[in-house]
Amino acid sequence: AQSVSQHNHHVILSEAASLELGCNYSYGGTVNLFWYVQYPGQHLQLLLKYFSGDPLVKGIKGFEAEFIKSKFSFNLRKPSVQWSDTAEYFCAVSGGSTLGRLYFGRGTQLTVWP
Amino acid sequence: EAGVTQFPSHSVIEKGQTVTLRCDPISGHDNLYWYRRVMGKEIKFLLHFVKESKQDESGMPNNRFLAERTGGTYSTLKVQPAELEDSGVYFCASSQGVSLSTDTQYFGPGTRLTVL
C-alpha cells in the first residue's frame, strides 16, 4: 500500500522567510503527486500537482514543488512566505491500481507571523 | 459554479446513536469520494463512487458504515451505531473523471462528527 510521510507537523516562520515542507512517499510505480492546502475556515484546495514531465512544478500563490524520484520526495517550497500563507498543507499521492484514490500525509500546520 | 457541499457542518451524538452525513458533489461530476480525518492523523480514503456504483469501498472501516448514492447525484454516509473512535472530520470530494493526471478532486468543507 502507498503511504505518505510529512516530517514537519508544525512550522512557524516570520514573513519573508523561505519555506520548505518535506514529503516522502512509498510506492514503486508511476505516481501522481499533489499538495493540497486548507486555509482557516476553508475547503481543502489543490495547490499543485505532478504527473509527468518537468519535475519542478509551479502552483498557485508562488508555491513550487520538486519531484525527486530517486528520493521518493516531493517537497513544497516558497521563497518568501506571507502571513496569508498560514494554513495546513497536505501532501498526497495516487497511482497504480487504486486510480482516483488519494493517500494523504498527516499534514503540516504552517504559521506565519507578520 | 457551486462547489462540493456537505451537511451538517457539525454533529454531536452519543455512542450508539445513528448519524447520516450528506454530500452534494459538483454538478456533472460522476466521481464522488469520501475521506475521514481522525484528529491528528492523516486524511484516509473511505470509498469511491462512479455514478451510483461503488467503485472502491476498501477503505470503509467496518459494517457500521453504509454509503449510498442513489441516482448518482448526492451521497449519504450513515454510521450506525456510532462508536467513540468514529469521531473525526468526514470529507467528501468529487471529480469529473477518475484520472488525477487530468482531473482534480474538489473537496467539500467537511462534517465534524463528535461521538460522546
Interface residues (C-beta under 8 A of the other chain):
Chain A: V4 N32 F34 Y36 Q42 H43 L44 Q45 L46 K49 F51 S52 F90 A92 S94 T98 L99 G100 R101 L102 Y103 F104 G105 R106 G107
Chain B: G3 V4 N31 Y33 Y35 G40 K41 E42 I43 K44 F45 H48 Q55 D56 G59 F91 A93 S95 V98 S99 L100 S101 T104 Q105 Y106 F107 G108 P109 G110
